[in-house]
Amino acid sequence: MVTPPRTQPAAERAVRVLRAVPVPAALIVLVALSGVVLGRVYADPLLTRLMAGAAVGSVLVSVAARRLPSWLVAPLSVAAMAGWTLLSLRLAAAHAALPGGLDEVTADAARNAIPRLLTAMIPVEPAPDTVLVPVVAAWLTGLTAAEVALRAGRVLLGYLPPALLYAGALYVVGPNAEPAVGPTVVFAAVAAAGLATPGRPSGPASDPVAGLTPAVRAAVRLRLVAGSAAGLAVVVALAALLAPVVAAQVDERPVDPRRYVEPPRVESLDENPLIRISGWALNPDQRLLDVRTVDGASADGPPRIRLAVLSDYDGVTWRVGATYRNAGRILPATDPAPGATTVAVTQEITVGDLTGRLLPAVPTPREVTGARVAYDPASGTLIRPEGLVPGLRYEVSSVRERPDANLLSTANVPAGDEVARVLRVPDGAPEPLRRLATQLAESNGAPYARADAIATFLAEHYRVTADAPSGHAYPNLAFFLFGPRNGGGQRGTSEQFAAAFAVLGRLAGLPTRVVVGFGPGGDGPVRAADAYAWPEVLFDGVGWVPFDPMPRPDEEPRPVEEDFRPQPEDPPPSEVPAPTEEPSATPAAAAPAPGREQVGPGTPVLVGGGVGGLALLVGAVLAALYAMRRRLTRSRLDAADPGERVAGAWRELTDALRLAGHPVGPDLAAAEVAERARRTLAEARTAQSSDGTAIGGPDEAGVNDLAALLNQAGFAPGSVTPEQAQRAVGLSVGFADALHSARPRWRQLLWTIHPGPLRWRR
């Protein structure tokens, strides 16, 4: 008896294995291609590798468990997915140099994965929160596709999950990368190859018509051929119909999904850190930071540390106006200005008492380790979305630029829509500011000469004081520039110097912005006394150039020249020129010519009609003034927004003080105005008590409450409740009524029709 060779079963097994490989391999490639497409907006290929690993792992788990019950495959695959996901998060955390343990990193990524992925800056750095969703999606896609294509035998239906994942990756990338033509062609070719490869061995067992009679077999095969031909015709027809539509979309710019997700926002103190200068000036020893230079010491001395760049001004407040995007360690690089020298600076910064979200750094930051940041490339401003905490330590590498000083004297300034933001002058600029800017620019034609003239003028004529009140609105700047020196004018902190330079520069045609930061003090502690603001001007071919309008410590400021002082609108009574001579006689009325009689109404009728018309005109004017005053009061006190109602109540209080003969200047803080209001009310009550008449009105605590509500509405917008606004209205109305009732009778009438509140600055 001859034993049959045993090579035949082994060959059959090898053939079966080879026939079983194409579909799983196609599924792995299709899922991995989604990682290739999505990885085009990432800083390095780590995400593509992690998604490819998820594709391999998910499909191989399904292949290895094909003999197990279907209900057991999903739990096994999910357990394997958890292990691969944790490994991916650990690799991403190490790659991004994020502090904290794996549990802390995983929890943070699970909470913030989707919003950070859609708000991250391009290119996205592979970090735990930016790789978690793609890795999990790739694994679940591979699991679903393998179960449908391998276990159920529906290969074409099994391609649907990879196709959806691929389309999702294209949508997330949007217009932030070139069209994915190559990966798309490979995707279609691999899918076609997987469909073309037979998944079952040939032979009688696999022939669906085996065992049938020849006639029946021929009929069945004819039907199969007809069905295949009909399906092919449908596919060709659909391709012919859809090809022009698809081709027309090739040149269309895809939608960026990031526009539907709001990037990180900042609070009011971070949006306008300029108002913090005065507070820091009053606490000069407060320790805000500790700085240690790791690399990049320069012969030019220690660099300035920048906190924020403020480019937007509305006539009241300077704002950052930035759009922050979550960023990794590596930040987008910008080319330095031609001819500028660059020095790489690396500093280790430890946060002390500095609060908020703004992250200090030497301009321009290129790499940040030790803290998760969001970045605005337009201004170079960094924030930490979670906020600063004492003890936070991070390392930032920056490129410090020094422009070519030889180009400044002849450099021009840009114009057009690209710089309209830093050239815009809001409406309402006081005429003295415009005239001062014009006078400084008339004798200095070149842009750099204009900027230098403004800086020199401010440095020579004004004084720095730590106790100057905060404020950089138009009225504050006008008082700073032209107010009486013995009344608090012509002095301020770096807030007023920088803001005044920036506004005067824009009025003179210079693109300007204000920067808040800390002065060059070298390594060691950075205290509140080191905080200050400085202006910058943009020049063509040079970039942003800082200017120093601060006075020198050893120089006494010179008085502002009379040519720069605003002239009063109406001359004082003492300056009204008196008539030089008295009229000699009153001319006699001309008598009618002889023989000619007067025609028309007589003199009494004309006089009576004139007096009556004048009385009607005066009455109409008084009624109109009364109606306009009432309408102004209602618009202030009936505003829909509680914060606007509080502001309107405050304006009613200041108008009442002015009508009572005790006006308040724009330089006074709310607490100072409240103190003056209490004194005025007390004086009115004292005068009335001597006559035996008592007047009502709010007590001293009530006036203080109104001032506190005003500060709350100004520094915490949206926090005022309707009840608080109604209380502010009641306090304001009571105060005005009290002062009104203390006036003489004829002055009470004049109070209600006085046109002053209609034209006073509000």
Secondary structure by P-SEA (a helix, b strand, c coil): cccccaaaaaaaaaaaaaaacaaaaaaaaaaaaaaaaaacccccaaaaaaaaaaaaaaaaaaaaaccccaaaaaaaaaaaaaaaaaaaaaaaaaaacccccaaaaaaaaaacaaaaaaaccccccccccccaaaaaaaaaaaaaaaaaacccccccccaaaaaaaaaaaaaaaccccccaaaaaaaaaaaaaaaaacccccccccccccccccaaaaaaaaaaaaaaaaaaaaaaaaaaaaaaaaaaaaccccccccccccccccccccccccccaaaaaaaccccccbbbbbccccccccbbbbbcccccccccccccccccccccccccbbbbccccbbbbbbbbbbbbccccccccccccccccccccccccccccccccccccccccccbbbbbbbbbccccccccbbbbbcccccccccccccccaaaaaaaaaaacccccaaaaaaaaaaaaaacbbbbccccccccaaaaaaacccccccccccccaaaaaaaaaaaaaaaccccbbbbbbcccccccccccccccbbbbbbccccbbbbbccccccccccccccccccccccccccccccccccccccccccccccccccccccaaaaaaaaaaaaaaaaaaaaaaaaaaaaaaaaaaaacccaaaaaaaaaaaaaaaaaaacccccccccaaaaaaaaaaaaaaaaaaaaaacbbbbcccaaaaaaaaaaaaaaaaccccccaaaaaaaaaaaaaaaaaaaaaccaaaaaaaacccccccccc
